Amino acid sequence: QVQLVESGGGLVQAGGSLRLSCAASGSIFSEYVIGWYRQAPGKQRVLVALMSSGGSTNIADSVKGRFSISRDNARYTVYGQMNGLKPEDTAIYYCVLYFNGQDYWGQGTQVTVSS
């Protein structure tokens, strides 16, 4: 019923920027936690950043200072602005929504950073 669709990934050079988007559909909700995980080749999926419906954020140390998370309530969309990208940021980025006792995941969007 709830679906998340990510976009904004792509191929960029080191030092470049990307803005990831995650659009939610299927329901109208007011209290939730939404954010981003990523999974690099051969590694486990790890947290990147989360934001609560109240505006509180939790950003992983690995991207702190280079990643910001924001949302548009009217559009039910969350954004991940990534700056100063490094090759180690190469991964599939997944949008996640925690809502009504469940977790929902997007299909993922590939981010590749070259030197």
PyRosetta script that sets phi, psi and omega in degrees:
from pyrosetta import init, pose_from_sequence

init()
pose = pose_from_sequence("QVQLVESGGGLVQAGGSLRLSCAASGSIFSEYVIGWYRQAPGKQRVLVALMSSGGSTNIADSVKGRFSISRDNARYTVYGQMNGLKPEDTAIYYCVLYFNGQDYWGQGTQVTVSS")
pose.set_psi(1, -45.8)
pose.set_omega(1, 175.3)
pose.set_phi(2, -92.0)
pose.set_psi(2, 130.0)
pose.set_omega(2, 179.1)
pose.set_phi(3, -128.1)
pose.set_psi(3, 143.4)
pose.set_omega(3, 177.2)
pose.set_phi(4, -122.3)
pose.set_psi(4, 132.7)
pose.set_omega(4, -179.6)
pose.set_phi(5, -126.3)
pose.set_psi(5, 117.7)
pose.set_omega(5, 179.0)
pose.set_phi(6, -92.1)
pose.set_psi(6, 154.4)
pose.set_omega(6, 173.3)
pose.set_phi(7, -156.2)
pose.set_psi(7, 169.9)
pose.set_omega(7, 175.3)
pose.set_phi(8, 104.9)
pose.set_psi(8, -7.7)
pose.set_omega(8, 177.2)
pose.set_phi(9, -71.9)
pose.set_psi(9, 170.1)
pose.set_omega(9, 179.6)
pose.set_phi(10, 165.4)
pose.set_psi(10, -167.4)
pose.set_omega(10, -179.8)
pose.set_phi(11, -104.7)
pose.set_psi(11, 123.9)
pose.set_omega(11, 178.7)
pose.set_phi(12, -135.9)
pose.set_psi(12, 157.8)
pose.set_omega(12, 174.9)
pose.set_phi(13, -81.7)
pose.set_psi(13, 155.5)
pose.set_omega(13, 176.8)
pose.set_phi(14, -53.7)
pose.set_psi(14, 136.6)
pose.set_omega(14, -177.1)
pose.set_phi(15, 91.5)
pose.set_psi(15, -9.3)
pose.set_omega(15, -179.5)
pose.set_phi(16, -80.9)
pose.set_psi(16, -176.5)
pose.set_omega(16, -176.1)
pose.set_phi(17, -132.9)
pose.set_psi(17, 153.0)
pose.set_omega(17, 173.0)
pose.set_phi(18, -143.4)
pose.set_psi(18, 150.9)
pose.set_omega(18, 171.0)
pose.set_phi(19, -119.0)
pose.set_psi(19, 117.5)
pose.set_omega(19, 176.7)
pose.set_phi(20, -88.6)
pose.set_psi(20, 145.4)
pose.set_omega(20, 177.5)
pose.set_phi(21, -128.0)
pose.set_psi(21, 146.2)
pose.set_omega(21, 176.5)
pose.set_phi(22, -137.0)
pose.set_psi(22, 114.5)
pose.set_omega(22, -179.4)
pose.set_phi(23, -102.7)
pose.set_psi(23, 127.4)
pose.set_omega(23, 179.0)
pose.set_phi(24, -100.1)
pose.set_psi(24, 143.9)
pose.set_omega(24, 177.9)
pose.set_phi(25, -147.4)
pose.set_psi(25, 164.1)
pose.set_omega(25, 175.7)
pose.set_phi(26, 106.2)
pose.set_psi(26, -15.5)
pose.set_omega(26, 178.9)
pose.set_phi(27, -161.4)
pose.set_psi(27, 165.2)
pose.set_omega(27, 172.0)
pose.set_phi(28, -113.5)
pose.set_psi(28, 125.9)
pose.set_omega(28, -174.9)
pose.set_phi(29, -136.7)
pose.set_psi(29, 155.2)
pose.set_omega(29, -178.0)
pose.set_phi(30, -118.5)
pose.set_psi(30, -33.1)
pose.set_omega(30, 179.4)
pose.set_phi(31, -116.8)
pose.set_psi(31, 123.7)
pose.set_omega(31, -174.0)
pose.set_phi(32, -166.3)
pose.set_psi(32, 171.2)
pose.set_omega(32, 166.8)
pose.set_phi(33, -127.0)
pose.set_psi(33, 132.6)
pose.set_omega(33, -178.4)
pose.set_phi(34, -137.2)
pose.set_psi(34, 151.0)
pose.set_omega(34, 179.0)
pose.set_phi(35, 176.8)
pose.set_psi(35, -154.4)
pose.set_omega(35, -170.8)
pose.set_phi(36, -132.7)
pose.set_psi(36, 137.9)
pose.set_omega(36, 165.6)
pose.set_phi(37, -117.7)
pose.set_psi(37, 165.9)
pose.set_omega(37, 174.2)
pose.set_phi(38, -144.3)
pose.set_psi(38, 154.6)
pose.set_omega(38, 179.4)
pose.set_phi(39, -136.6)
pose.set_psi(39, 113.9)
pose.set_omega(39, 177.0)
pose.set_phi(40, -85.2)
pose.set_psi(40, 158.9)
pose.set_omega(40, -179.9)
pose.set_phi(41, -56.1)
pose.set_psi(41, 129.0)
pose.set_omega(41, 178.0)
pose.set_phi(42, 75.2)
pose.set_psi(42, 8.1)
pose.set_omega(42, -178.0)
pose.set_phi(43, -124.9)
pose.set_psi(43, 165.3)
pose.set_omega(43, 178.7)
pose.set_phi(44, -77.9)
pose.set_psi(44, 158.5)
pose.set_omega(44, 176.1)
pose.set_phi(45, -72.5)
pose.set_psi(45, 131.2)
pose.set_omega(45, -176.3)
pose.set_phi(46, -128.5)
pose.set_psi(46, 156.7)
pose.set_omega(46, 179.5)
pose.set_phi(47, -70.6)
pose.set_psi(47, 139.1)
pose.set_omega(47, 171.7)
pose.set_phi(48, -106.9)
pose.set_psi(48, -56.9)
pose.set_omega(48, -178.2)
pose.set_phi(49, -162.9)
pose.set_psi(49, 148.3)
pose.set_omega(49, 175.9)
pose.set_phi(50, -133.3)
pose.set_psi(50, 151.8)
pose.set_omega(50, 174.7)
pose.set_phi(51, -138.4)
pose.set_psi(51, 133.9)
pose.set_omega(51, 175.7)
pose.set_phi(52, -87.4)
pose.set_psi(52, 164.2)
pose.set_omega(52, 177.5)
pose.set_phi(53, -62.5)
pose.set_psi(53, -22.0)
pose.set_omega(53, 176.2)
pose.set_phi(54, -82.2)
pose.set_psi(54, -6.5)
pose.set_omega(54, 176.3)
pose.set_phi(55, 102.4)
pose.set_psi(55, -5.1)
pose.set_omega(55, 177.7)
pose.set_phi(56, -70.1)
pose.set_psi(56, 143.4)
pose.set_omega(56, -177.9)
pose.set_phi(57, -126.5)
pose.set_psi(57, 153.5)
pose.set_omega(57, 174.4)
pose.set_phi(58, -136.7)
pose.set_psi(58, 114.8)
pose.set_omega(58, -175.7)
pose.set_phi(59, -117.7)
pose.set_psi(59, 133.3)
pose.set_omega(59, -179.3)
pose.set_phi(60, -64.5)
pose.set_psi(60, 145.5)
pose.set_omega(60, -179.3)
pose.set_phi(61, -59.7)
pose.set_psi(61, -31.1)
pose.set_omega(61, -176.6)
pose.set_phi(62, -64.8)
pose.set_psi(62, -22.7)
pose.set_omega(62, -178.3)
pose.set_phi(63, -121.9)
pose.set_psi(63, 0.8)
pose.set_omega(63, -178.4)
pose.set_phi(64, -59.1)
pose.set_psi(64, 132.6)
pose.set_omega(64, -176.4)
pose.set_phi(65, 92.5)
pose.set_psi(65, -15.4)
pose.set_omega(65, -179.5)
pose.set_phi(66, -120.4)
pose.set_psi(66, -10.3)
pose.set_omega(66, -175.4)
pose.set_phi(67, -129.1)
pose.set_psi(67, 134.0)
pose.set_omega(67, 173.6)
pose.set_phi(68, -131.8)
pose.set_psi(68, 147.0)
pose.set_omega(68, -178.2)
pose.set_phi(69, -120.0)
pose.set_psi(69, 138.8)
pose.set_omega(69, 179.0)
pose.set_phi(70, -147.8)
pose.set_psi(70, 170.5)
pose.set_omega(70, -179.0)
pose.set_phi(71, -147.4)
pose.set_psi(71, 158.9)
pose.set_omega(71, 175.9)
pose.set_phi(72, -121.8)
pose.set_psi(72, 102.0)
pose.set_omega(72, -176.3)
pose.set_phi(73, -61.8)
pose.set_psi(73, -38.9)
pose.set_omega(73, -178.0)
pose.set_phi(74, -63.7)
pose.set_psi(74, -30.3)
pose.set_omega(74, -178.6)
pose.set_phi(75, -102.4)
pose.set_psi(75, -1.5)
pose.set_omega(75, -177.0)
pose.set_phi(76, 50.4)
pose.set_psi(76, 50.8)
pose.set_omega(76, -176.2)
pose.set_phi(77, -130.9)
pose.set_psi(77, 138.5)
pose.set_omega(77, 175.1)
pose.set_phi(78, -116.7)
pose.set_psi(78, 144.5)
pose.set_omega(78, -178.1)
pose.set_phi(79, -120.1)
pose.set_psi(79, 150.5)
pose.set_omega(79, 171.3)
pose.set_phi(80, -128.0)
pose.set_psi(80, 108.6)
pose.set_omega(80, 178.9)
pose.set_phi(81, -92.0)
pose.set_psi(81, 119.1)
pose.set_omega(81, -177.9)
pose.set_phi(82, -114.0)
pose.set_psi(82, 123.4)
pose.set_omega(82, 179.1)
pose.set_phi(83, -122.3)
pose.set_psi(83, 161.3)
pose.set_omega(83, 178.8)
pose.set_phi(84, 54.8)
pose.set_psi(84, 44.8)
pose.set_omega(84, -174.8)
pose.set_phi(85, -63.9)
pose.set_psi(85, 143.8)
pose.set_omega(85, 179.4)
pose.set_phi(86, -119.9)
pose.set_psi(86, 156.5)
pose.set_omega(86, 176.6)
pose.set_phi(87, -54.6)
pose.set_psi(87, -31.9)
pose.set_omega(87, 179.0)
pose.set_phi(88, -68.7)
pose.set_psi(88, -11.3)
pose.set_omega(88, 174.8)
pose.set_phi(89, -80.9)
pose.set_psi(89, -7.3)
pose.set_omega(89, 179.4)
pose.set_phi(90, -60.0)
pose.set_psi(90, 123.4)
pose.set_omega(90, -176.4)
pose.set_phi(91, -176.4)
pose.set_psi(91, 169.2)
pose.set_omega(91, 165.8)
pose.set_phi(92, -89.3)
pose.set_psi(92, 126.9)
pose.set_omega(92, -178.5)
pose.set_phi(93, -102.1)
pose.set_psi(93, 128.2)
pose.set_omega(93, -177.0)
pose.set_phi(94, -115.3)
pose.set_psi(94, 133.5)
pose.set_omega(94, 171.7)
pose.set_phi(95, -84.6)
pose.set_psi(95, 138.7)
pose.set_omega(95, 178.3)
pose.set_phi(96, -131.5)
pose.set_psi(96, 142.2)
pose.set_omega(96, 176.9)
pose.set_phi(97, -127.1)
pose.set_psi(97, 126.2)
pose.set_omega(97, 172.8)
pose.set_phi(98, -105.4)
pose.set_psi(98, 117.5)
pose.set_omega(98, -173.4)
pose.set_phi(99, -156.5)
pose.set_psi(99, 134.0)
pose.set_omega(99, 173.5)
pose.set_phi(100, 55.8)
pose.set_psi(100, 40.0)
pose.set_omega(100, 176.8)
pose.set_phi(101, 76.5)
pose.set_psi(101, 9.9)
pose.set_omega(101, -179.3)
pose.set_phi(102, -130.0)
pose.set_psi(102, 160.3)
pose.set_omega(102, 173.4)
pose.set_phi(103, -116.8)
pose.set_psi(103, 137.4)
pose.set_omega(103, -179.0)
pose.set_phi(104, -122.7)
pose.set_psi(104, 142.5)
pose.set_omega(104, -174.9)
pose.set_phi(105, -127.4)
pose.set_psi(105, 142.9)
pose.set_omega(105, 172.4)
pose.set_phi(106, -82.2)
pose.set_psi(106, 179.5)
pose.set_omega(106, -176.2)
pose.set_phi(107, -82.3)
pose.set_psi(107, -14.5)
pose.set_omega(107, -180.0)
pose.set_phi(108, 95.2)
pose.set_psi(108, 149.2)
pose.set_omega(108, 175.1)
pose.set_phi(109, -134.0)
pose.set_psi(109, 134.2)
pose.set_omega(109, -174.2)
pose.set_phi(110, -81.8)
pose.set_psi(110, 129.3)
pose.set_omega(110, 171.8)
pose.set_phi(111, -116.0)
pose.set_psi(111, 123.1)
pose.set_omega(111, 178.3)
pose.set_phi(112, -124.3)
pose.set_psi(112, 124.6)
pose.set_omega(112, -178.6)
pose.set_phi(113, -115.0)
pose.set_psi(113, 120.9)
pose.set_omega(113, -179.9)
pose.set_phi(114, -106.5)
pose.set_psi(114, 157.9)
pose.set_omega(114, 177.6)
pose.set_phi(115, -97.3)
pose.dump_pdb("model.pdb")
